[in-house]
Amino acid sequence: MRPFGRNRKALEEYQASAEHHRVTSTYLWPFKEDVTRFDFEVAEEDEYMCQFVANGLANGSA
């Protein structure tokens, strides 16, 4: 799960939804010991430097 959107209100609404609960309960929390959270902000002009992490996670090579 990679929320790249800039709409904080929409993200909060989604996180409060039944769909978010279903997805996290099914695909995240059963594997919580294996989850790595990247919780930091990067300047927009430097985002390209982090793209390899997102791409690796998306295609399973990370």
N, CA, C and O atoms as a Tinker XYZ file with bonds, in Angstrom:
   248  protein
     1  N      0.851000   -1.168000    0.000000    73     2
     2  CA     0.000000    0.000000    0.000000    64     1     3
     3  C      0.893000    1.227000    0.000000    63     2     4     5
     4  O      1.718000    1.434000    0.890000    81     3
     5  N      0.697000    2.021000   -1.023000    73     3     6
     6  CA     1.540000    3.190000   -1.190000    64     5     7
     7  C      0.691000    4.416000   -1.477000    63     6     8     9
     8  O      0.419000    4.698000   -2.644000    81     7
     9  N      0.266000    5.149000   -0.473000    73     7    10
    10  CA    -0.527000    6.343000   -0.748000    64     9    11
    11  C      0.364000    7.500000   -1.177000    63    10    12    13
    12  O      0.997000    8.142000   -0.340000    81    11
    13  N      0.416000    7.767000   -2.481000    73    11    14
    14  CA     1.216000    8.866000   -2.991000    64    13    15
    15  C      0.393000   10.133000   -3.178000    63    14    16    17
    16  O      0.936000   11.172000   -3.555000    81    15
    17  N     -0.893000   10.063000   -2.922000    73    15    18
    18  CA    -1.748000   11.215000   -3.130000    64    17    19
    19  C     -1.443000   12.335000   -2.160000    63    18    20    21
    20  O     -0.861000   12.114000   -1.098000    81    19
    21  N     -1.831000   13.509000   -2.524000    73    19    22
    22  CA    -1.593000   14.680000   -1.684000    64    21    23
    23  C     -2.878000   15.126000   -0.976000    63    22    24    25
    24  O     -2.870000   16.127000   -0.259000    81    23
    25  N     -3.980000   14.393000   -1.172000    73    23    26
    26  CA    -5.261000   14.773000   -0.598000    64    25    27
    27  C     -5.421000   14.106000    0.762000    63    26    28    29
    28  O     -5.901000   12.976000    0.859000    81    27
    29  N     -5.015000   14.812000    1.808000    73    27    30
    30  CA    -5.026000   14.267000    3.170000    64    29    31
    31  C     -6.443000   13.893000    3.617000    63    30    32    33
    32  O     -6.636000   12.860000    4.258000    81    31
    33  N     -7.424000   14.718000    3.285000    73    31    34
    34  CA    -8.806000   14.444000    3.690000    64    33    35
    35  C     -9.310000   13.148000    3.060000    63    34    36    37
    36  O     -9.944000   12.336000    3.733000    81    35
    37  N     -9.031000   12.953000    1.778000    73    35    38
    38  CA    -9.451000   11.721000    1.100000    64    37    39
    39  C     -8.761000   10.510000    1.713000    63    38    40    41
    40  O     -9.383000    9.458000    1.863000    81    39
    41  N     -7.493000   10.641000    2.066000    73    39    42
    42  CA    -6.771000    9.544000    2.708000    64    41    43
    43  C     -7.401000    9.199000    4.051000    63    42    44    45
    44  O     -7.601000    8.024000    4.356000    81    43
    45  N     -7.712000   10.204000    4.849000    73    43    46
    46  CA    -8.336000    9.970000    6.152000    64    45    47
    47  C     -9.704000    9.310000    6.000000    63    46    48    49
    48  O    -10.056000    8.431000    6.786000    81    47
    49  N    -10.477000    9.725000    4.998000    73    47    50
    50  CA   -11.781000    9.103000    4.752000    64    49    51
    51  C    -11.611000    7.642000    4.361000    63    50    52    53
    52  O    -12.353000    6.779000    4.831000    81    51
    53  N    -10.641000    7.366000    3.505000    73    51    54
    54  CA   -10.395000    5.979000    3.103000    64    53    55
    55  C     -9.948000    5.144000    4.299000    63    54    56    57
    56  O    -10.408000    4.016000    4.473000    81    55
    57  N     -9.061000    5.687000    5.119000    73    55    58
    58  CA    -8.572000    4.934000    6.271000    64    57    59
    59  C     -9.681000    4.645000    7.279000    63    58    60    61
    60  O     -9.563000    3.706000    8.066000    81    59
    61  N    -10.742000    5.427000    7.269000    73    59    62
    62  CA   -11.876000    5.195000    8.160000    64    61    63
    63  C    -12.924000    4.276000    7.537000    63    62    64    65
    64  O    -13.922000    3.955000    8.181000    81    63
    65  N    -12.711000    3.852000    6.298000    73    63    66
    66  CA   -13.718000    3.078000    5.572000    64    65    67
    67  C    -13.651000    1.584000    5.863000    63    66    68    69
    68  O    -12.642000    1.068000    6.343000    81    67
    69  N    -14.745000    0.910000    5.562000    73    67    70
    70  CA   -14.810000   -0.549000    5.697000    64    69    71
    71  C    -13.838000   -1.221000    4.728000    63    70    72    73
    72  O    -13.263000   -2.260000    5.053000    81    71
    73  N    -13.651000   -0.642000    3.549000    73    71    74
    74  CA   -12.718000   -1.198000    2.563000    64    73    75
    75  C    -11.290000   -1.213000    3.112000    63    74    76    77
    76  O    -10.582000   -2.210000    2.974000    81    75
    77  N    -10.872000   -0.121000    3.726000    73    75    78
    78  CA    -9.527000   -0.063000    4.311000    64    77    79
    79  C     -9.395000   -1.114000    5.411000    63    78    80    81
    80  O     -8.378000   -1.803000    5.495000    81    79
    81  N    -10.399000   -1.236000    6.235000    73    79    82
    82  CA   -10.365000   -2.244000    7.301000    64    81    83
    83  C    -10.244000   -3.648000    6.707000    63    82    84    85
    84  O     -9.460000   -4.463000    7.192000    81    83
    85  N    -11.014000   -3.929000    5.663000    73    83    86
    86  CA   -10.954000   -5.243000    5.023000    64    85    87
    87  C     -9.571000   -5.515000    4.433000    63    86    88    89
    88  O     -9.011000   -6.596000    4.613000    81    87
    89  N     -9.032000   -4.529000    3.730000    73    87    90
    90  CA    -7.728000   -4.707000    3.082000    64    89    91
    91  C     -6.628000   -4.903000    4.121000    63    90    92    93
    92  O     -5.821000   -5.825000    3.999000    81    91
    93  N     -6.586000   -4.053000    5.132000    73    91    94
    94  CA    -5.517000   -4.183000    6.128000    64    93    95
    95  C     -5.674000   -5.447000    6.959000    63    94    96    97
    96  O     -4.680000   -6.083000    7.308000    81    95
    97  N     -6.906000   -5.819000    7.279000    73    95    98
    98  CA    -7.134000   -7.039000    8.059000    64    97    99
    99  C     -6.757000   -8.289000    7.279000    63    98   100   101
   100  O     -6.316000   -9.282000    7.857000    81    99
   101  N     -6.933000   -8.235000    5.970000    73    99   102
   102  CA    -6.649000   -9.393000    5.123000    64   101   103
   103  C     -5.192000   -9.463000    4.685000    63   102   104   105
   104  O     -4.579000  -10.529000    4.719000    81   103
   105  N     -4.641000   -8.326000    4.274000    73   103   106
   106  CA    -3.332000   -8.337000    3.616000    64   105   107
   107  C     -2.185000   -7.732000    4.422000    63   106   108   109
   108  O     -1.024000   -7.900000    4.049000    81   107
   109  N     -2.481000   -7.035000    5.513000    73   107   110
   110  CA    -1.409000   -6.370000    6.249000    64   109   111
   111  C     -1.190000   -6.973000    7.625000    63   110   112   113
   112  O     -0.111000   -7.493000    7.908000    81   111
   113  N     -2.188000   -6.910000    8.474000    73   111   114
   114  CA    -1.984000   -7.313000    9.869000    64   113   115
   115  C     -1.621000   -8.781000   10.063000    63   114   116   117
   116  O     -0.872000   -9.078000   10.992000    81   115
   117  N     -2.097000   -9.706000    9.257000    73   115   118
   118  CA    -1.637000  -11.091000    9.447000    64   117   119
   119  C     -0.129000  -11.251000    9.214000    63   118   120   121
   120  O      0.467000  -12.237000    9.648000    81   119
   121  N      0.477000  -10.294000    8.537000    73   119   122
   122  CA     1.902000  -10.363000    8.207000    64   121   123
   123  C      2.685000   -9.226000    8.855000    63   122   124   125
   124  O      3.751000   -8.851000    8.366000    81   123
   125  N      2.165000   -8.671000    9.957000    73   123   126
   126  CA     2.749000   -7.465000   10.545000    64   125   127
   127  C      4.216000   -7.623000   10.929000    63   126   128   129
   128  O      4.946000   -6.632000   10.961000    81   127
   129  N      4.662000   -8.829000   11.218000    73   127   130
   130  CA     6.069000   -9.041000   11.558000    64   129   131
   131  C      6.976000   -8.826000   10.348000    63   130   132   133
   132  O      8.171000   -8.574000   10.503000    81   131
   133  N      6.411000   -8.923000    9.152000    73   131   134
   134  CA     7.197000   -8.791000    7.925000    64   133   135
   135  C      7.021000   -7.441000    7.239000    63   134   136   137
   136  O      7.561000   -7.222000    6.155000    81   135
   137  N      6.271000   -6.533000    7.862000    73   135   138
   138  CA     5.963000   -5.246000    7.238000    64   137   139
   139  C      7.025000   -4.216000    7.617000    63   138   140   141
   140  O      7.412000   -4.106000    8.781000    81   139
   141  N      7.483000   -3.476000    6.635000    73   139   142
   142  CA     8.406000   -2.367000    6.862000    64   141   143
   143  C      7.675000   -1.083000    6.499000    63   142   144   145
   144  O      7.094000   -0.969000    5.420000    81   143
   145  N      7.711000   -0.138000    7.393000    73   143   146
   146  CA     7.039000    1.132000    7.141000    64   145   147
   147  C      8.082000    2.201000    6.836000    63   146   148   149
   148  O      9.023000    2.403000    7.604000    81   147
   149  N      7.910000    2.869000    5.730000    73   147   150
   150  CA     8.751000    3.996000    5.364000    64   149   151
   151  C      7.928000    5.245000    5.624000    63   150   152   153
   152  O      7.014000    5.557000    4.861000    81   151
   153  N      8.241000    5.957000    6.684000    73   151   154
   154  CA     7.430000    7.093000    7.103000    64   153   155
   155  C      8.297000    8.350000    7.150000    63   154   156   157
   156  O      8.741000    8.776000    8.217000    81   155
   157  N      8.523000    8.921000    6.003000    73   155   158
   158  CA     9.309000   10.135000    5.927000    64   157   159
   159  C      8.863000   10.926000    4.705000    63   158   160   161
   160  O      8.226000   10.392000    3.797000    81   159
   161  N      9.205000   12.183000    4.703000    73   159   162
   162  CA     8.857000   13.030000    3.568000    64   161   163
   163  C     10.114000   13.373000    2.790000    63   162   164   165
   164  O     11.197000   13.522000    3.356000    81   163
   165  N      9.950000   13.494000    1.499000    73   163   166
   166  CA    11.048000   13.820000    0.597000    64   165   167
   167  C     10.612000   15.020000   -0.229000    63   166   168   169
   168  O      9.469000   15.099000   -0.678000    81   167
   169  N     11.523000   15.938000   -0.421000    73   167   170
   170  CA    11.221000   17.098000   -1.264000    64   169   171
   171  C     10.815000   16.612000   -2.652000    63   170   172   173
   172  O     11.369000   15.641000   -3.166000    81   171
   173  N      9.854000   17.289000   -3.246000    73   171   174
   174  CA     9.326000   16.855000   -4.541000    64   173   175
   175  C     10.423000   16.671000   -5.587000    63   174   176   177
   176  O     10.377000   15.732000   -6.381000    81   175
   177  N     11.395000   17.557000   -5.587000    73   175   178
   178  CA    12.462000   17.438000   -6.591000    64   177   179
   179  C     13.395000   16.250000   -6.338000    63   178   180   181
   180  O     14.183000   15.888000   -7.211000    81   179
   181  N     13.310000   15.641000   -5.147000    73   179   182
   182  CA    14.150000   14.483000   -4.820000    64   181   183
   183  C     13.393000   13.156000   -4.843000    63   182   184   185
   184  O     13.979000   12.106000   -4.580000    81   183
   185  N     12.100000   13.194000   -5.155000    73   183   186
   186  CA    11.300000   11.971000   -5.131000    64   185   187
   187  C     11.827000   10.898000   -6.075000    63   186   188   189
   188  O     11.675000    9.707000   -5.804000    81   187
   189  N     12.441000   11.304000   -7.171000    73   187   190
   190  CA    12.965000   10.322000   -8.119000    64   189   191
   191  C     13.987000    9.398000   -7.458000    63   190   192   193
   192  O     14.149000    8.253000   -7.882000    81   191
   193  N     14.679000    9.885000   -6.421000    73   191   194
   194  CA    15.690000    9.065000   -5.755000    64   193   195
   195  C     15.071000    7.923000   -4.949000    63   194   196   197
   196  O     15.743000    6.933000   -4.663000    81   195
   197  N     13.814000    8.053000   -4.588000    73   195   198
   198  CA    13.134000    7.018000   -3.806000    64   197   199
   199  C     12.315000    6.085000   -4.686000    63   198   200   201
   200  O     11.793000    5.083000   -4.198000    81   199
   201  N     12.196000    6.386000   -5.940000    73   199   202
   202  CA    11.333000    5.608000   -6.822000    64   201   203
   203  C     11.772000    4.155000   -6.926000    63   202   204   205
   204  O     10.929000    3.276000   -7.105000    81   203
   205  N     13.070000    3.877000   -6.818000    73   203   206
   206  CA    13.528000    2.492000   -6.930000    64   205   207
   207  C     12.952000    1.628000   -5.819000    63   206   208   209
   208  O     12.701000    0.442000   -6.033000    81   207
   209  N     12.737000    2.197000   -4.639000    73   207   210
   210  CA    12.145000    1.434000   -3.535000    64   209   211
   211  C     10.708000    1.078000   -3.876000    63   210   212   213
   212  O     10.301000   -0.077000   -3.745000    81   211
   213  N      9.946000    2.061000   -4.311000    73   211   214
   214  CA     8.546000    1.819000   -4.667000    64   213   215
   215  C      8.442000    0.820000   -5.807000    63   214   216   217
   216  O      7.598000   -0.075000   -5.774000    81   215
   217  N      9.286000    0.964000   -6.808000    73   215   218
   218  CA     9.255000    0.031000   -7.940000    64   217   219
   219  C      9.632000   -1.376000   -7.504000    63   218   220   221
   220  O      9.015000   -2.347000   -7.943000    81   219
   221  N     10.624000   -1.496000   -6.657000    73   219   222
   222  CA    11.035000   -2.811000   -6.174000    64   221   223
   223  C      9.950000   -3.480000   -5.360000    63   222   224   225
   224  O      9.734000   -4.686000   -5.480000    81   223
   225  N      9.266000   -2.708000   -4.534000    73   223   226
   226  CA     8.168000   -3.274000   -3.752000    64   225   227
   227  C      7.015000   -3.683000   -4.656000    63   226   228   229
   228  O      6.377000   -4.713000   -4.434000    81   227
   229  N      6.751000   -2.879000   -5.669000    73   227   230
   230  CA     5.629000   -3.158000   -6.564000    64   229   231
   231  C      5.863000   -4.398000   -7.415000    63   230   232   233
   232  O      4.923000   -5.145000   -7.688000    81   231
   233  N      7.108000   -4.628000   -7.839000    73   231   234
   234  CA     7.347000   -5.782000   -8.713000    64   233   235
   235  C      7.976000   -6.967000   -7.988000    63   234   236   237
   236  O      8.323000   -7.971000   -8.610000    81   235
   237  N      8.120000   -6.846000   -6.668000    73   235   238
   238  CA     8.599000   -7.974000   -5.873000    64   237   239
   239  C     10.096000   -8.182000   -5.866000    63   238   240   241
   240  O     10.566000   -9.224000   -5.410000    81   239
   241  N     10.857000   -7.224000   -6.357000    73   239   242
   242  CA    12.308000   -7.406000   -6.388000    64   241   243
   243  C     13.014000   -6.750000   -5.211000    63   242   244   245
   244  O     14.236000   -6.846000   -5.094000    81   243
   245  N     12.268000   -6.089000   -4.340000    73   243   246
   246  CA    12.896000   -5.437000   -3.180000    64   245   247
   247  C     13.011000   -6.399000   -2.025000    63   246   248
   248  O     13.513000   -6.033000   -0.963000    81   247
